[in-house]
Amino acid sequence: MAVHKSVAAYVDSDNREPATKTSCYVTKTDLYIICPDKEYKDCFSKEYGDMITYRTLSSLINDTTKNQVLYITAPKNIPKNREK
């Protein structure tokens, strides 16, 4: 189970587990759109290793006009099989 480091300070060191790529995550509630590719810096995935990544709609709205146009006109390299 992942806990914040301020809480982990009170857990006995024998019961701690080091963080790994699969146990580090961010829970975020927002509106999402699919990223055309993984080159975008602020893309998320539902699970570690997913082929499809998502970007928050608010991050696209707050981006520069140039980047918005690049994003909208980018070819959508979305895998046909969305299941893992």
MODELLER restraints for C-alpha pairs under 7 A, 6 or more apart:
rsr = mdl.restraints
at = mdl.atoms
rsr.add(forms.Gaussian(group=physical.xy_distance, feature=features.Distance(at['CA:2:A'], at['CA:23:A']), mean=6.62, stdev=0.5))
rsr.add(forms.Gaussian(group=physical.xy_distance, feature=features.Distance(at['CA:22:A'], at['CA:48:A']), mean=5.92, stdev=0.5))
rsr.add(forms.Gaussian(group=physical.xy_distance, feature=features.Distance(at['CA:30:A'], at['CA:56:A']), mean=6.38, stdev=0.5))
rsr.add(forms.Gaussian(group=physical.xy_distance, feature=features.Distance(at['CA:31:A'], at['CA:56:A']), mean=5.70, stdev=0.5))
rsr.add(forms.Gaussian(group=physical.xy_distance, feature=features.Distance(at['CA:31:A'], at['CA:57:A']), mean=5.60, stdev=0.5))
rsr.add(forms.Gaussian(group=physical.xy_distance, feature=features.Distance(at['CA:32:A'], at['CA:54:A']), mean=5.87, stdev=0.5))
rsr.add(forms.Gaussian(group=physical.xy_distance, feature=features.Distance(at['CA:32:A'], at['CA:55:A']), mean=5.42, stdev=0.5))
rsr.add(forms.Gaussian(group=physical.xy_distance, feature=features.Distance(at['CA:32:A'], at['CA:56:A']), mean=4.45, stdev=0.5))
rsr.add(forms.Gaussian(group=physical.xy_distance, feature=features.Distance(at['CA:32:A'], at['CA:57:A']), mean=5.42, stdev=0.5))
rsr.add(forms.Gaussian(group=physical.xy_distance, feature=features.Distance(at['CA:33:A'], at['CA:54:A']), mean=5.41, stdev=0.5))
rsr.add(forms.Gaussian(group=physical.xy_distance, feature=features.Distance(at['CA:33:A'], at['CA:55:A']), mean=5.41, stdev=0.5))
rsr.add(forms.Gaussian(group=physical.xy_distance, feature=features.Distance(at['CA:33:A'], at['CA:56:A']), mean=6.31, stdev=0.5))
rsr.add(forms.Gaussian(group=physical.xy_distance, feature=features.Distance(at['CA:33:A'], at['CA:57:A']), mean=6.25, stdev=0.5))
rsr.add(forms.Gaussian(group=physical.xy_distance, feature=features.Distance(at['CA:34:A'], at['CA:53:A']), mean=5.99, stdev=0.5))
rsr.add(forms.Gaussian(group=physical.xy_distance, feature=features.Distance(at['CA:34:A'], at['CA:54:A']), mean=4.36, stdev=0.5))
rsr.add(forms.Gaussian(group=physical.xy_distance, feature=features.Distance(at['CA:34:A'], at['CA:55:A']), mean=6.16, stdev=0.5))
rsr.add(forms.Gaussian(group=physical.xy_distance, feature=features.Distance(at['CA:35:A'], at['CA:43:A']), mean=6.80, stdev=0.5))
rsr.add(forms.Gaussian(group=physical.xy_distance, feature=features.Distance(at['CA:35:A'], at['CA:53:A']), mean=5.51, stdev=0.5))
rsr.add(forms.Gaussian(group=physical.xy_distance, feature=features.Distance(at['CA:35:A'], at['CA:54:A']), mean=5.03, stdev=0.5))
rsr.add(forms.Gaussian(group=physical.xy_distance, feature=features.Distance(at['CA:35:A'], at['CA:55:A']), mean=5.89, stdev=0.5))
rsr.add(forms.Gaussian(group=physical.xy_distance, feature=features.Distance(at['CA:36:A'], at['CA:74:A']), mean=6.48, stdev=0.5))
rsr.add(forms.Gaussian(group=physical.xy_distance, feature=features.Distance(at['CA:36:A'], at['CA:75:A']), mean=6.36, stdev=0.5))
rsr.add(forms.Gaussian(group=physical.xy_distance, feature=features.Distance(at['CA:36:A'], at['CA:76:A']), mean=4.44, stdev=0.5))
rsr.add(forms.Gaussian(group=physical.xy_distance, feature=features.Distance(at['CA:36:A'], at['CA:77:A']), mean=5.48, stdev=0.5))
rsr.add(forms.Gaussian(group=physical.xy_distance, feature=features.Distance(at['CA:36:A'], at['CA:78:A']), mean=6.73, stdev=0.5))
rsr.add(forms.Gaussian(group=physical.xy_distance, feature=features.Distance(at['CA:37:A'], at['CA:77:A']), mean=6.28, stdev=0.5))
rsr.add(forms.Gaussian(group=physical.xy_distance, feature=features.Distance(at['CA:38:A'], at['CA:53:A']), mean=6.81, stdev=0.5))
rsr.add(forms.Gaussian(group=physical.xy_distance, feature=features.Distance(at['CA:42:A'], at['CA:55:A']), mean=6.38, stdev=0.5))
rsr.add(forms.Gaussian(group=physical.xy_distance, feature=features.Distance(at['CA:43:A'], at['CA:53:A']), mean=5.82, stdev=0.5))
rsr.add(forms.Gaussian(group=physical.xy_distance, feature=features.Distance(at['CA:43:A'], at['CA:54:A']), mean=5.16, stdev=0.5))
rsr.add(forms.Gaussian(group=physical.xy_distance, feature=features.Distance(at['CA:43:A'], at['CA:55:A']), mean=4.67, stdev=0.5))
rsr.add(forms.Gaussian(group=physical.xy_distance, feature=features.Distance(at['CA:44:A'], at['CA:53:A']), mean=5.32, stdev=0.5))
rsr.add(forms.Gaussian(group=physical.xy_distance, feature=features.Distance(at['CA:44:A'], at['CA:54:A']), mean=5.04, stdev=0.5))
rsr.add(forms.Gaussian(group=physical.xy_distance, feature=features.Distance(at['CA:44:A'], at['CA:55:A']), mean=6.21, stdev=0.5))
rsr.add(forms.Gaussian(group=physical.xy_distance, feature=features.Distance(at['CA:45:A'], at['CA:52:A']), mean=6.54, stdev=0.5))
rsr.add(forms.Gaussian(group=physical.xy_distance, feature=features.Distance(at['CA:45:A'], at['CA:53:A']), mean=4.60, stdev=0.5))
rsr.add(forms.Gaussian(group=physical.xy_distance, feature=features.Distance(at['CA:45:A'], at['CA:54:A']), mean=5.99, stdev=0.5))
rsr.add(forms.Gaussian(group=physical.xy_distance, feature=features.Distance(at['CA:52:A'], at['CA:78:A']), mean=6.73, stdev=0.5))
rsr.add(forms.Gaussian(group=physical.xy_distance, feature=features.Distance(at['CA:60:A'], at['CA:68:A']), mean=6.38, stdev=0.5))
